[in-house]
Amino acid sequence: MAPRSRHQLQALHAVHHQITNHVISIDGDDDATCTANMQGTHVLANASGGPMWTVGGRHLYQLKRTPDGWRISGLTFTLQWATGNMNVLMMRSRLIDRNAASALRRDRRSPHPPQEGADMTTTTSDSTVTELEDRLAIIELVGRLSLAIDGKDWDAMGQMFTETVYHDRTSLTGGEPYTAPVAQFVEGRRQTRSGPVAGESRHGGHRA
């Protein structure tokens, strides 16, 4: 089945992410991970219950250093709690672009290609300062990603990832993790935040 993250967040009126408590591990010169608490609130007026659904959990970001700085190569969400009307996120899942979903199925079967890091040789002898700069850059990148998603700034979002992106939200949506080119990954997020689909019933619900 297609990655269910492509089915989610359809036509939401608003979404708000809060990312806190970053813990960063830098591995060598070009690789890093960042874990952080995440709370996301999703808002959609609908006929099946309340207008809000809020989830909380942990994000794991995999990062690569590139010639343009740190970029996100993978993102895993682990659900820890949820409250409100789940239909806010699920009710429109059947209205996805099936052609795009098929393309993502093919991409998911492909191995995650390695990303080449840039030669970031530094002339400074103070490695502690360099590491602090890296940590601050990663925290800023994660924060800018949340603002881009909430503000529907898809061009900016596309600049924050490597050429291919690993995405895993299975603890929230089921299905399977997948790997996709960044353009398809961002387009999937854009489609899920688009306006209502023509002819769509406000009484539609989610089916498994």
Summary of the structure (lengths in Angstrom):
residues: 208
radius of gyration: 18.0
end to end distance: 11.4
largest distance: 63.2
contacts: 602
relative contact order: 0.24
helix: 32%
strand: 34%
